[in-house]
Amino acid sequence: MSAADLSAAVKWPELATCYDWLSLDRRGCWRLKGQIVSHAGLINYINRHYGAGDSGNWILRNGAQTVFVSLEYTPMVLRLEVDERLTAHTGTAADPVSGVYLDEEGNALLHTALGIGLLDDRDLPRFADAFRDASGEAAGEGALLAAMNGREGVFWRGLPVQAIKRSEVALRFRFQPDPAA
């Protein structure tokens, strides 16, 4: 986003509530009216003021204004750091993990201290390398495919990997991916 685009984008409409302005993509990037936000100061501002609102909506508080956030998948996007810690797209520590899920598309979702989050797809290879079978051995590709289809016996950090349908994630974890006025 150019400096001129950024300047125009930060001029929020003068409404008490905004819809369809701000979104979070599946890699944890903020988007204003579809354009990726790249200005570090604006990203930090959004990260600091982002949180859960009423009725499962995720919002940005911008003074007296409430900006409803559209979510491409989940309210948090998680990153697996080189030291194996999990952090959210906001920079907040996300550990501990209480649930591990794979959807039918191969997306990894983790229920963390921050709530449900989608693991950034760039971290999937390292994430999958830590999968183990019931005997503690590395789980092969077949075991992972079986886990995606609901078979038990695959573990990540000692937690069972569970199958979940993408269409069920928002309802199960009580968030609204596409707030409407």
Secondary structure as GFF3:
##gff-version 3
##sequence-region A 1 181
A	DSSP	alpha_helix	3	9	.	.	.	ID=ss1
A	DSSP	beta_strand	17	24	.	.	.	ID=ss2
A	DSSP	beta_strand	30	32	.	.	.	ID=ss3
A	DSSP	beta_strand	35	36	.	.	.	ID=ss4
A	DSSP	alpha_helix	40	49	.	.	.	ID=ss5
A	DSSP	beta_strand	50	52	.	.	.	ID=ss6
A	DSSP	three_ten_helix	54	56	.	.	.	ID=ss7
A	DSSP	beta_strand	58	62	.	.	.	ID=ss8
A	DSSP	beta_strand	65	71	.	.	.	ID=ss9
A	DSSP	beta_strand	76	80	.	.	.	ID=ss10
A	DSSP	beta_strand	86	88	.	.	.	ID=ss11
A	DSSP	beta_strand	97	102	.	.	.	ID=ss12
A	DSSP	beta_strand	108	112	.	.	.	ID=ss13
A	DSSP	beta_strand	115	119	.	.	.	ID=ss14
A	DSSP	three_ten_helix	121	123	.	.	.	ID=ss15
A	DSSP	alpha_helix	124	129	.	.	.	ID=ss16
A	DSSP	beta_strand	131	133	.	.	.	ID=ss17
A	DSSP	alpha_helix	141	148	.	.	.	ID=ss18
A	DSSP	beta_strand	154	156	.	.	.	ID=ss19
A	DSSP	beta_strand	159	163	.	.	.	ID=ss20
A	DSSP	alpha_helix	166	172	.	.	.	ID=ss21
###
